[in-house]
Amino acid sequence: MATGGPVRPAEEPEEEEEEDEATEEEEEEVYTFLPLVHGIIKCMDKDSQDVYQELNELKNKFQSMRKLVSNMPGIDMSPEQQQKHLQNLRKQVQTKNDLLQKYKSLCMFEVPKE
C-alpha cells in the first residue's frame, strides 16, 4: 500500500545530523583560544619572528570575545537580578503551559495527531 506522504531516503537524517555536528564544531572553534596559544608556543620554540603575528591574532581574538560578552543579554544585571528574571520567565512558561492544557481540555478545536 502506498502512503500519501513523500518517501524520504533513510540517509537524509544522518546527513542533517552530520551538518549540525559540523556547525557546532565550527562554532566551538570560534570561541577557543587553544590553537592560537599552541601556535605561539611552537613559534617560541623555533625562535620564529611569527610570534608577534600569533600574539596579535590572540589579542584580536580576546578583543572580539570581550565584545561578544559585553553584548550578551543580561550582562548588565547582577546575579540576583538575573535569578529574579529567570524566576519570572519560568512563571510565565508555567502559566502558558497551564493555559494550553486548559484550552486542550475544552476540546474547542482538534489537535492534529502526528
Secondary structure as the mmCIF struct_conf table of DSSP 4:
data_model
#
loop_
_struct_conf.conf_type_id
_struct_conf.id
_struct_conf.beg_label_comp_id
_struct_conf.beg_label_asym_id
_struct_conf.beg_label_seq_id
_struct_conf.end_label_comp_id
_struct_conf.end_label_asym_id
_struct_conf.end_label_seq_id
BEND BEND1 GLY A 4 GLY A 5
HELX_LH_PP_P HELX_LH_PP_P1 PRO A 6 VAL A 7
TURN_TY1_P TURN_TY1_P1 ALA A 10 ALA A 10
HELX_RH_AL_P HELX_RH_AL_P1 GLU A 11 VAL A 30
TURN_TY1_P TURN_TY1_P2 TYR A 31 TYR A 31
HELX_RH_AL_P HELX_RH_AL_P2 LEU A 34 ASP A 45
TURN_TY1_P TURN_TY1_P3 LYS A 46 ASP A 47
TURN_TY1_P TURN_TY1_P4 GLN A 49 ASP A 50
HELX_RH_AL_P HELX_RH_AL_P3 VAL A 51 SER A 70
TURN_TY1_P TURN_TY1_P5 ASN A 71 ASN A 71
BEND BEND2 MET A 72 MET A 72
TURN_TY1_P TURN_TY1_P6 PRO A 73 ASP A 76
BEND BEND3 MET A 77 MET A 77
HELX_RH_AL_P HELX_RH_AL_P4 PRO A 79 LEU A 106
TURN_TY1_P TURN_TY1_P7 CYS A 107 CYS A 107
BEND BEND4 MET A 108 PHE A 109
HELX_LH_PP_P HELX_LH_PP_P2 GLU A 110 LYS A 113
#
